[in-house]
Amino acid sequence: MKGKRWLVLAITVVAIAAIAFVWLASDPGYVLIRFRGWRIEATVVGAVAILVAAWIAIGIAWWLLRWPFGALSRRHRRISHERLRDGLVAMSEGRNVEANRTLQRAAQYSSLRAPALLAAADAAHRHGDTTRALEALDEAAQHAPDAARILRARILRENGRAEEALQLLAPGADAGKLPPAGWHEYALAALAIDQPDKARAALEPLRKTDMLGSTGYADLADKTLGALLRRAPDAAALQDLWKRANRQQRQMPSLLEAYARRAAAFGVAHDALDAIEDALKREWNPALVAAYGDATPPTEATARLRSAARWMDAHPGDNALLRTLGVLSMRASDPRDAREYLVRALALQPSAAGWAALGDVQSASGEPDEAIRCYANAWKCAQGEDIAPGPHEAGIDTAHITLEERDEHGMPRLPDEPSRSAR
């Protein structure tokens, strides 16, 4: 296509030149210039040629005069480009102090000032020097205000100041004029301070720009939906959110768990519990099993206990299932079975939730001292402390609830025994 354009242009120039030649051949015109005794006579074509030649001469002279200064400017530009390159490479390699110093020097060249200062601020932030990073952003804001604002918001959010980051981006978000990275930071800051409604407002702009790609966008949308479910103000809003979720989201264990726990808070967990049972048929998930027990109301405890008891055949050594059976037994008014299930769960893997549930059982059984001990153990377990089993928990035999281990050929083997290679 370029060749055709040049051909058309050449034909046009030749045609114009031919027309001008025919037009001026009969009468080439006459030009007379008098100046301080000088007398210059020429045709119009000659005068035009003289003017063009003079213009070219002046241009060459001006270029020669500027050449020394241009050489210095070109050298400065080349050095600044090299510093920008070296600074970015150093930052990628983790040499953040060197990167910050090199990028600050690269910022001395005007055309590179904005990207160099932004990169220098990022390098200072990676090194943990937030003060220097914000100072660099103050200067960068004079040349690239939007980019500097977004990077400042990210630095504030990553330093635990998400509320300030959200306030910084709020005017642009309210006006609907944030760049894609600004909408992303706005959503992350909103989620960090548990304001999912504002994060949801950023999803549509991010979807249109495709900044995060399909996987990144889906991950952010899932996190936002989870936060919305946990913050639903009432049962109607919760059901509306769940109905608007797509099929893939309704099958995600983390979202289903959030939905079930929030529904239990409003006393409408029946549908959520049914959904958990369907999900566990597809894939076993201990977090969903725990939510199943916690979300079951006392009126459904007996029926749900029968369903959960059937899972023991396939998962006899799952401590989350044992704890759920203990919780369900307690809500079904069977504290003896509840205590047995919970003790076994704690013997397999101590947890704060398990100790707290056992404390509820002991309290309902009229053993306040044991209940207090269990609650104290729950607090210690939450703090990561090691807890010695009490007299009721010591010596629990868990062999009968531990899954049998088999090698790749289906032969039984001792726990932790390495598999033997096939001959």
C-alpha positions as CSV (number, residue, x, y, z in Angstrom):
1,M,0.0,0.0,0.0
2,K,2.9,2.4,0.7
3,G,4.3,1.8,-2.7
4,K,1.0,2.7,-4.4
5,R,0.7,5.9,-2.3
6,W,4.2,7.0,-3.3
7,L,3.4,6.3,-7.0
8,V,0.3,8.4,-6.9
9,L,2.2,11.2,-5.2
10,A,4.9,11.1,-7.8
11,I,2.4,11.2,-10.7
12,T,0.6,14.1,-9.0
13,V,3.8,16.1,-8.7
14,V,4.8,15.4,-12.3
15,A,1.4,16.5,-13.5
16,I,1.5,19.8,-11.5
17,A,5.1,20.5,-12.8
18,A,3.9,19.9,-16.4
19,I,0.9,22.2,-16.0
20,A,3.1,24.9,-14.4
21,F,5.7,24.6,-17.2
22,V,3.0,25.0,-19.9
23,W,1.5,27.9,-18.0
24,L,4.8,29.7,-17.4
25,A,6.4,28.9,-20.8
26,S,4.5,31.7,-22.7
27,D,5.0,34.3,-19.9
28,P,7.6,33.4,-17.3
29,G,7.0,36.7,-15.4
30,Y,9.4,39.4,-14.3
31,V,10.7,40.3,-10.8
32,L,12.8,43.4,-10.0
33,I,14.4,44.0,-6.6
34,R,16.2,47.4,-5.8
35,F,18.1,47.7,-2.5
36,R,20.8,50.4,-1.7
37,G,22.0,50.6,-5.2
38,W,21.6,46.9,-5.9
39,R,19.4,45.8,-8.7
40,I,18.3,42.2,-9.1
41,E,16.2,41.1,-12.1
42,A,14.8,37.6,-12.5
43,T,11.9,35.7,-13.7
44,V,9.2,34.4,-11.3
45,V,10.7,30.9,-11.5
46,G,14.1,32.1,-10.9
47,A,13.0,34.2,-7.9
48,V,11.3,31.2,-6.4
49,A,14.4,29.1,-6.9
50,I,16.5,31.8,-5.2
51,L,14.2,31.9,-2.2
52,V,14.2,28.1,-1.9
53,A,18.0,28.0,-2.1
54,A,18.2,30.8,0.5
55,W,15.9,28.9,2.8
56,I,17.9,25.7,2.5
57,A,21.1,27.6,3.2
58,I,19.7,29.3,6.3
59,G,18.5,25.9,7.5
60,I,21.9,24.3,7.0
61,A,23.6,27.2,8.9
62,W,21.1,26.9,11.7
63,W,21.7,23.2,12.0
64,L,25.5,23.7,12.1
65,L,25.1,26.3,14.8
66,R,22.9,23.9,16.9
67,W,25.0,20.8,16.3
68,P,27.3,21.2,19.4
69,F,24.4,21.7,21.7
70,G,22.4,18.8,20.1
71,A,25.4,16.5,20.6
72,L,25.3,17.3,24.3
73,S,21.6,16.8,24.4
74,R,21.8,13.5,22.6
75,R,24.5,12.3,25.0
76,H,22.3,13.2,28.0
77,R,19.4,11.4,26.5
78,R,21.4,8.3,25.8
79,I,22.8,8.2,29.3
80,S,19.4,8.7,30.8
81,H,18.0,5.8,28.7
82,E,20.8,3.6,29.9
83,R,20.1,4.6,33.5
84,L,16.4,3.8,33.1
85,R,17.3,0.5,31.6
86,D,19.8,-0.4,34.3
87,G,17.4,0.7,37.1
88,L,14.5,-1.4,35.8
89,V,16.8,-4.4,35.5
90,A,18.2,-3.9,39.0
91,M,14.6,-3.6,40.4
92,S,13.7,-6.9,38.7
93,E,16.7,-8.5,40.2
94,G,15.8,-7.3,43.7
95,R,18.6,-4.7,44.0
96,N,16.1,-2.1,45.1
97,V,18.5,0.4,46.7
98,E,20.7,0.5,43.6
99,A,17.5,0.7,41.4
100,N,16.1,3.6,43.3
101,R,19.4,5.5,43.0
102,T,19.8,4.8,39.3
103,L,16.2,5.7,38.5
104,Q,16.4,9.0,40.4
105,R,19.4,9.9,38.2
106,A,17.5,8.8,35.0
107,A,14.7,11.2,36.0
108,Q,16.9,14.2,35.4
109,Y,16.0,13.9,31.7
110,S,12.7,15.6,31.1
111,S,11.1,13.1,28.7
112,L,11.9,10.2,31.1
113,R,11.1,11.9,34.3
114,A,7.6,10.5,34.8
115,P,8.4,6.8,34.2
116,A,11.7,7.0,36.0
117,L,10.1,8.6,39.2
118,L,7.3,6.1,39.2
119,A,9.8,3.2,39.0
120,A,12.0,4.8,41.6
121,A,9.0,5.0,44.0
122,D,8.2,1.4,43.4
123,A,11.8,0.4,44.1
124,A,11.8,2.4,47.3
125,H,8.5,0.8,48.4
126,R,9.9,-2.7,47.7
127,H,12.8,-1.8,49.9
128,G,10.4,-0.8,52.7
129,D,11.3,3.0,52.5
130,T,7.7,4.3,52.2
131,T,8.7,7.9,53.0
132,R,11.1,8.0,50.0
133,A,8.5,6.3,47.8
134,L,5.9,8.9,48.6
135,E,8.3,11.7,48.0
136,A,9.1,10.4,44.6
137,L,5.4,10.2,43.9
138,D,4.9,13.8,44.9
139,E,7.3,14.8,42.1
140,A,5.9,12.2,39.7
141,A,2.4,13.6,40.2
142,Q,3.4,16.8,38.4
143,H,4.1,14.8,35.2
144,A,1.8,11.7,35.4
145,P,-0.9,12.5,38.0
146,D,-3.1,9.4,37.4
147,A,-0.3,6.9,37.4
148,A,1.2,8.5,40.6
149,R,-2.1,8.4,42.3
150,I,-2.7,4.7,41.5
151,L,0.8,3.8,42.7
152,R,0.4,5.8,45.9
153,A,-2.9,4.0,46.6
154,R,-1.2,0.6,46.1
155,I,1.6,1.6,48.5
156,L,-0.8,2.8,51.1
157,R,-2.9,-0.3,50.8
158,E,0.1,-2.7,51.1
159,N,1.2,-0.7,54.2
160,G,-2.1,-1.3,56.0
161,R,-3.6,2.0,55.1
162,A,-6.4,0.8,52.8
163,E,-8.9,3.4,54.0
164,E,-6.6,6.2,52.9
165,A,-6.0,4.4,49.5
166,L,-9.8,4.2,49.0
167,Q,-10.3,7.9,49.9
168,L,-7.5,8.8,47.4
169,L,-9.2,7.0,44.6
170,A,-12.8,7.8,45.6
171,P,-13.2,11.1,43.6
172,G,-12.1,9.4,40.3
173,A,-14.4,6.4,41.0
174,D,-17.4,8.6,41.8
175,A,-16.8,10.4,38.5
176,G,-16.2,7.1,36.6
177,K,-12.9,8.3,35.3
178,L,-10.4,6.0,36.9
179,P,-7.9,4.1,34.6
180,P,-8.1,0.3,34.7
181,A,-5.3,0.0,37.3
182,G,-7.1,2.6,39.4
183,W,-10.3,0.5,39.4
184,H,-8.3,-2.6,40.4
185,E,-6.7,-0.8,43.4
186,Y,-10.1,0.7,44.3
187,A,-11.6,-2.8,44.5
188,L,-8.7,-4.2,46.5
189,A,-8.8,-1.3,49.0
190,A,-12.5,-1.7,49.4
191,L,-12.2,-5.4,50.1
192,A,-9.4,-4.8,52.5
193,I,-11.6,-2.6,54.7
194,D,-14.7,-4.8,54.2
195,Q,-16.7,-2.5,51.9
196,P,-17.7,-5.0,49.1
197,D,-20.4,-2.7,47.7
198,K,-17.7,-0.4,46.5
199,A,-15.6,-3.2,45.2
200,R,-18.6,-4.4,43.2
201,A,-18.8,-1.0,41.5
202,A,-15.3,-1.6,40.1
203,L,-16.1,-4.9,38.5
204,E,-17.9,-3.7,35.4
205,P,-15.2,-1.2,34.3
206,L,-12.6,-3.9,34.9
207,R,-14.6,-6.3,32.8
208,K,-14.9,-3.8,29.9
209,T,-11.1,-3.1,29.8
210,D,-10.1,-6.7,30.3
211,M,-7.1,-5.5,32.4
212,L,-7.0,-8.6,34.6
213,G,-7.8,-11.3,32.0
214,S,-10.5,-13.8,32.4
215,T,-8.8,-15.7,35.3
216,G,-7.9,-12.6,37.3
217,Y,-11.3,-11.0,36.8
218,A,-13.1,-14.2,37.9
219,D,-10.9,-14.4,41.0
220,L,-11.7,-10.7,42.0
221,A,-15.4,-11.3,41.3
222,D,-15.4,-14.4,43.5
223,K,-13.7,-12.5,46.4
224,T,-16.1,-9.7,46.0
225,L,-19.1,-12.0,46.0
226,G,-17.8,-13.8,49.1
227,A,-17.5,-10.5,51.0
228,L,-21.0,-9.5,49.8
229,L,-22.4,-12.7,51.1
230,R,-20.7,-12.3,54.5
231,R,-22.0,-8.7,54.7
232,A,-25.6,-9.4,53.5
233,P,-27.9,-7.2,55.6
234,D,-30.9,-9.6,55.6
235,A,-32.1,-12.9,54.2
236,A,-33.7,-11.3,51.1
237,A,-30.5,-9.6,50.1
238,L,-28.6,-12.8,50.7
239,Q,-30.9,-14.9,48.5
240,D,-30.8,-12.2,45.8
241,L,-27.0,-12.4,45.8
242,W,-27.0,-16.1,45.6
243,K,-29.5,-16.2,42.8
244,R,-27.4,-13.7,40.8
245,A,-24.2,-15.9,41.2
246,N,-23.3,-18.0,38.2
247,R,-23.3,-21.8,38.4
248,Q,-19.6,-22.0,38.8
249,Q,-19.7,-19.6,41.8
250,R,-22.5,-21.5,43.4
251,Q,-20.3,-24.6,43.3
252,M,-17.2,-23.0,44.8
253,P,-16.6,-24.3,48.4
254,S,-15.5,-21.0,49.8
255,L,-18.6,-19.1,48.5
256,L,-20.9,-21.9,49.5
257,E,-19.5,-21.9,53.0
258,A,-20.0,-18.1,53.2
259,Y,-23.5,-18.4,52.0
260,A,-24.4,-21.2,54.4
261,R,-22.9,-19.4,57.5
262,R,-24.7,-16.2,56.7
263,A,-28.0,-18.0,56.0
264,A,-27.6,-19.7,59.3
265,A,-27.4,-16.3,61.0
266,F,-30.7,-15.4,59.5
267,G,-32.3,-18.8,60.2
268,V,-32.8,-19.8,56.6
269,A,-30.0,-22.3,56.1
270,H,-32.1,-25.2,54.8
271,D,-31.4,-24.6,51.1
272,A,-27.7,-23.9,51.9
273,L,-27.4,-27.2,53.7
274,D,-28.9,-29.1,50.8
275,A,-26.4,-27.4,48.5
276,I,-23.6,-28.5,50.8
277,E,-24.7,-32.1,50.7
278,D,-24.8,-31.9,46.8
279,A,-21.3,-30.4,46.8
280,L,-19.9,-33.0,49.1
281,K,-21.2,-35.7,46.8
282,R,-19.1,-34.2,44.0
283,E,-16.0,-33.5,46.0
284,W,-15.1,-33.8,49.7
285,N,-14.2,-30.6,51.4
286,P,-13.5,-30.4,55.2
287,A,-14.4,-26.7,55.3
288,L,-17.8,-27.4,53.9
289,V,-18.2,-30.2,56.4
290,A,-17.5,-27.9,59.3
291,A,-19.9,-25.3,57.9
292,Y,-22.5,-28.0,57.6
293,G,-22.4,-28.7,61.3
294,D,-22.2,-25.0,62.3
295,A,-25.1,-23.9,60.1
296,T,-27.5,-26.7,61.0
297,P,-30.3,-25.4,63.3
298,P,-31.5,-27.6,66.2
299,T,-34.8,-28.3,64.4
300,E,-32.9,-30.1,61.6
301,A,-30.1,-31.6,63.6
302,T,-31.5,-35.1,63.8
303,A,-32.0,-35.5,60.1
304,R,-28.7,-33.8,59.2
305,L,-26.9,-36.1,61.7
306,R,-28.2,-39.2,59.9
307,S,-26.9,-37.7,56.6
308,A,-23.5,-36.8,58.1
309,A,-23.1,-40.2,59.8
310,R,-23.2,-41.9,56.4
311,W,-20.1,-40.0,55.4
312,M,-18.1,-41.8,58.1
313,D,-17.8,-44.9,55.9
314,A,-15.7,-43.1,53.3
315,H,-14.0,-40.6,55.7
316,P,-13.6,-42.2,59.1
317,G,-10.4,-40.3,59.9
318,D,-11.6,-36.8,59.0
319,N,-11.4,-34.6,62.1
320,A,-13.7,-32.0,60.6
321,L,-16.4,-34.6,60.1
322,L,-16.0,-35.9,63.6
323,R,-16.4,-32.4,65.0
324,T,-19.5,-31.9,62.8
325,L,-21.0,-35.1,64.1
326,G,-20.2,-33.9,67.6
327,V,-21.9,-30.5,67.0
328,L,-24.9,-32.2,65.4
329,S,-25.2,-34.7,68.2
330,M,-25.2,-31.9,70.7
331,R,-27.9,-30.1,68.9
332,A,-29.9,-33.3,68.6
333,S,-29.8,-33.5,72.4
334,D,-27.3,-36.4,72.6
335,P,-24.3,-35.0,74.6
336,R,-22.8,-38.5,75.2
337,D,-22.3,-39.2,71.5
338,A,-21.3,-35.5,71.0
339,R,-18.5,-35.8,73.6
340,E,-17.2,-39.0,72.0
341,Y,-17.1,-37.6,68.5
342,L,-15.4,-34.4,69.7
343,V,-12.8,-36.2,71.8
344,R,-11.9,-38.3,68.8
345,A,-11.6,-35.2,66.6
346,L,-9.3,-33.5,69.1
347,A,-7.2,-36.6,69.4
348,L,-6.7,-36.6,65.6
349,Q,-6.1,-32.8,65.3
350,P,-6.6,-30.3,68.1
351,S,-8.4,-27.1,67.0
352,A,-9.9,-24.1,68.6
353,A,-13.4,-24.9,67.2
354,G,-13.2,-28.5,68.5
355,W,-12.2,-27.4,72.0
356,A,-15.0,-24.8,72.0
357,A,-17.6,-27.3,70.9
358,L,-16.4,-29.8,73.6
359,G,-16.7,-26.9,76.1
360,D,-20.4,-26.5,75.1
361,V,-20.9,-30.2,75.6
362,Q,-19.3,-30.2,79.1
363,S,-21.3,-27.1,80.1
364,A,-24.6,-28.8,79.0
365,S,-23.6,-31.9,80.9
366,G,-23.2,-30.1,84.1
367,E,-19.4,-30.0,84.3
368,P,-18.6,-26.3,84.5
369,D,-14.9,-26.8,85.5
370,E,-14.3,-29.1,82.5
371,A,-16.1,-26.6,80.3
372,I,-13.9,-23.7,81.5
373,R,-10.8,-25.8,80.8
374,C,-12.0,-26.6,77.2
375,Y,-12.8,-22.9,76.6
376,A,-9.3,-22.0,77.8
377,N,-7.8,-24.6,75.6
378,A,-9.7,-23.2,72.6
379,W,-8.2,-19.8,73.3
380,K,-4.7,-21.2,73.6
381,C,-5.1,-23.3,70.5
382,A,-6.2,-20.2,68.6
383,Q,-3.0,-18.5,69.8
384,G,-0.9,-21.5,68.5
385,E,0.0,-22.9,71.8
386,D,0.5,-26.6,72.5
387,I,-2.1,-28.1,74.7
388,A,-1.6,-31.2,76.8
389,P,-4.7,-33.5,76.8
390,G,-6.7,-33.6,80.0
391,P,-7.6,-36.9,81.8
392,H,-10.7,-37.4,79.7
393,E,-8.8,-37.0,76.4
394,A,-5.6,-38.8,77.3
395,G,-5.2,-42.3,75.9
396,I,-7.8,-42.1,73.2
397,D,-7.3,-44.8,70.7
398,T,-7.7,-43.5,67.2
399,A,-6.5,-46.6,65.3
400,H,-10.1,-47.7,64.5
401,I,-10.8,-44.3,62.8
402,T,-7.6,-44.0,60.8
403,L,-7.8,-44.7,57.2
404,E,-5.9,-47.8,56.0
405,E,-2.9,-46.9,53.8
406,R,-2.2,-48.8,50.6
407,D,0.6,-48.7,48.1
408,E,0.2,-48.2,44.4
409,H,-0.5,-51.9,44.0
410,G,-3.3,-51.9,46.5
411,M,-1.3,-53.7,49.2
412,P,-1.7,-52.6,52.9
413,R,1.3,-50.8,54.5
414,L,2.2,-49.3,57.8
415,P,1.6,-45.5,58.3
416,D,4.5,-43.4,56.9
417,E,6.0,-46.5,55.3
418,P,7.6,-45.5,51.9
419,S,6.1,-47.1,48.9
420,R,8.1,-49.9,47.3
421,S,9.0,-49.5,43.7
422,A,7.5,-51.9,41.2
423,R,9.7,-54.7,40.0
